[in-house]
């Protein structure tokens, strides 16, 4: 079976299983925590996806983690991750600067910039960046890209994995269910609503383009270096920057340059797409290796 189809089936199973488990998980967790059903459903999908991925890893034909780009040397892994983190910060720096200069985002003067708040924000952003980058890079640039590349051209693997990566960001619950109305079908109602943004392409085209190009850059780096740690570091740098930037600033809908950012997170959009496209061109120019066929 083509690797791309295998991964689409994997994603579909994770979504369906997560939706089915959302209601019993919510009942169990609400005994100790006050959680929105939509959040429980999202975490359920993530948990199922991790479990299924471990099973699919062998089904796809991978024998060990080195085959998808992980280094057996921990020192090399962390060195590459740190270098990638710096590159990630560098790529997003122009975006942060332009959005501030154009007042598309403005500093949140009501935020308490105490040492405790700043340190908490930085630690939380670093942790979130590492977790998100590890999960997404292992799946998309590690397993998916490698598996598709084994069966088809490198460019098809880059484009296909980047497109799936970009679209997955817009699977977000658009319906809030009242706790008193929850039942076994609630997870599927939330799942159905999560697909609504994808069927409204003009509302997500700017952010989707930026995410697609981000996926392409990471895929190119993975193919040319076979060092997944670099991709994890870059991705981690992006998540870290966006989370910190969003916390200390507010979106300014009255800015004449508001078209630079998309509705997805009010940070990435056409401006980010341009910056990442430039990064791709620069990266390809700096490489001494032959062009990808």
Helices and strands as residue ranges (DSSP letters): H 3-29, H 37-60, G 65-68, H 74-101, E 105-107, H 115-136, I 137-144, H 145-151, H 154-168, G 179-181, H 186-194, G 196-199, H 201-225, H 228-248, E 249-251, G 258-260, H 270-286
